[in-house]
Amino acid sequence: MATITNSKKAGFTARRGQPYTGRSGPDLNPMLLLCVLVAGVRALAVIGGEREMRRFGELEAMIMARLWDRGRPMLVREMVEDLRSDRTLAYTTVMTVMENLHRKGWLRRERDGRAWRYEPTGSRSGYTAALMTDALSTSIDRRTALAHFVLQMSPHDAALLREALNQAQPEAGEGESR
């Protein structure tokens, strides 16, 4: 199955790591391939009607967590220093991962002298919601999947969900009745 990991020029992957050349052929039907940027945050691949969202890798997740926790843009050098408490990583490794996250649309960057300052393009809760939506989309029986999900929730999380659903429903007279 063809996948896309990035919508920029070097990021298209046709099959087994081969770069997408823009030509149609037996391996890739461009009519089945559509890259969509949802809410300016996550790139999804739509292949023959199927959507796929890849979770962050281990180092990507660590970097995104640090950026979300800090709440401000960071230089690669600052990230390397911050990650040192968990593991020793080469500057170039962290730089490559942050550049990849930028190309995938997860980070934006701004020049700071000769370096770049990176910050997330979306929130941690937005990422979590996108993962949950993607997981739900894999079920052919959404009602049962949601029922199982709710049964696994703590009472506190169930109350939070109830509150969120109440806020999401339109007020009487604004649309459909409750």
C-alpha positions in Angstrom: 0.0 0.0 0.0 1.3 3.5 -0.8 1.9 5.9 2.0 2.8 9.6 2.2 4.8 10.8 5.1 5.1 14.4 4.0 3.5 16.6 1.4 6.6 18.6 0.5 8.7 17.9 -2.5 11.1 15.3 -1.0 8.6 13.6 1.3 6.4 11.7 -1.1 7.0 8.0 -0.8 5.4 5.7 -3.4 6.3 2.2 -2.2 8.9 0.6 0.0 10.8 3.9 0.5 11.0 4.8 -3.2 10.6 8.5 -3.8 7.4 9.7 -5.6 8.5 11.0 -9.0 5.2 12.5 -10.0 4.7 10.0 -12.8 1.8 7.6 -12.9 2.5 4.0 -13.5 1.6 0.5 -12.4 2.9 1.2 -8.8 1.0 4.5 -8.2 -2.3 5.7 -9.4 -2.4 9.5 -8.8 -6.3 9.4 -8.8 -6.1 7.2 -5.6 -3.7 9.5 -3.9 -4.7 12.7 -2.2 -2.7 14.5 0.5 -4.8 16.6 2.8 -3.7 19.1 5.5 -6.3 19.1 8.2 -6.6 22.1 10.5 -3.1 23.2 9.5 -1.7 20.6 11.9 -1.5 17.1 10.6 -0.9 15.6 7.2 -3.1 12.7 6.3 -2.8 10.4 3.4 -6.0 9.3 1.7 -5.4 6.2 -0.4 -8.4 4.6 -2.1 -10.7 6.2 0.5 -8.5 5.1 3.5 -7.0 7.7 5.9 -3.8 7.0 7.8 -2.1 9.1 10.5 1.2 7.9 11.8 2.0 8.3 15.5 5.2 10.0 16.5 8.3 8.0 16.8 10.0 7.8 20.2 12.4 10.8 19.7 9.7 12.8 17.8 7.3 12.3 20.8 10.0 13.4 23.3 10.8 16.5 21.3 7.1 17.4 20.9 6.4 16.8 24.6 9.3 19.1 25.5 8.1 21.8 23.2 4.5 21.6 24.4 5.6 21.6 28.0 7.9 24.6 27.5 5.2 26.6 25.7 7.8 28.7 23.8 10.0 28.2 20.7 13.3 26.4 21.2 16.6 26.2 19.4 18.0 22.8 18.5 20.9 23.4 20.9 18.4 24.1 23.8 16.5 20.9 22.9 19.8 18.8 22.9 20.6 20.2 26.4 17.0 19.6 27.6 17.1 16.0 26.3 20.4 15.2 28.0 18.7 14.4 31.2 17.1 11.4 29.5 19.7 10.4 26.9 22.7 11.6 25.1 22.0 12.6 21.5 24.1 14.2 18.8 23.1 17.7 17.8 22.7 16.6 14.2 20.3 13.8 15.3 18.0 16.3 17.1 18.4 18.8 14.3 17.3 16.2 11.7 14.3 15.1 13.7 13.2 18.7 14.3 13.6 19.5 10.6 11.5 16.4 9.7 8.8 17.5 12.1 8.8 20.9 10.4 8.5 19.3 7.0 5.7 17.1 8.2 3.8 20.2 9.4 4.1 19.6 13.1 6.6 22.4 13.8 7.0 25.9 12.5 10.3 27.7 12.6 11.7 31.2 12.7 15.3 32.4 12.1 17.3 33.4 15.2 20.7 34.5 13.8 22.1 31.5 12.0 19.9 29.0 13.8 16.1 28.2 13.8 13.7 28.4 16.7 11.0 25.7 16.5 7.5 25.6 18.0 4.5 23.3 17.6 1.9 24.2 15.0 -0.9 22.6 17.2 -1.7 21.6 20.7 -1.0 18.3 22.4 -4.8 17.9 23.0 -5.4 18.5 19.2 -2.9 15.7 18.4 -4.5 13.4 20.9 -8.0 14.1 19.5 -6.7 13.4 16.0 -5.3 10.0 17.1 -8.6 9.1 18.7 -10.5 10.1 15.6 -8.1 8.1 13.4 -8.5 5.1 15.7 -12.3 5.3 15.6 -12.2 5.5 11.8 -10.8 2.0 11.6 -13.9 0.5 13.1 -16.8 -0.6 10.9 -19.1 -0.5 14.0 -18.4 2.9 15.5 -21.3 2.5 18.0 -19.7 -0.6 19.6 -16.2 0.9 19.4 -17.4 4.0 21.3 -19.3 1.9 23.8 -16.1 -0.1 24.6 -14.1 3.1 24.8 -16.6 4.6 27.3 -16.7 1.4 29.4 -12.9 1.6 29.8 -13.0 5.2 31.0 -12.6 6.2 34.6 -15.6 8.0 36.2 -13.6 11.3 36.1 -12.9 10.9 32.3 -16.5 9.9 31.7 -17.6 13.1 33.5 -15.2 15.1 31.3 -16.6 13.5 28.2 -20.2 14.2 29.3 -19.2 17.9 29.8 -17.5 18.1 26.4 -20.6 16.6 24.7 -22.9 19.0 26.4 -20.8 21.9 25.3 -20.6 20.6 21.7 -24.4 20.2 21.4 -26.2 23.3 19.9 -28.5 25.1 22.2 -32.2 24.6 21.7 -33.3 26.9 18.8 -29.9 27.1 17.2 -30.3 23.9 15.2 -31.6 20.5 15.9 -33.5 19.8 19.1 -31.8 17.7 21.8 
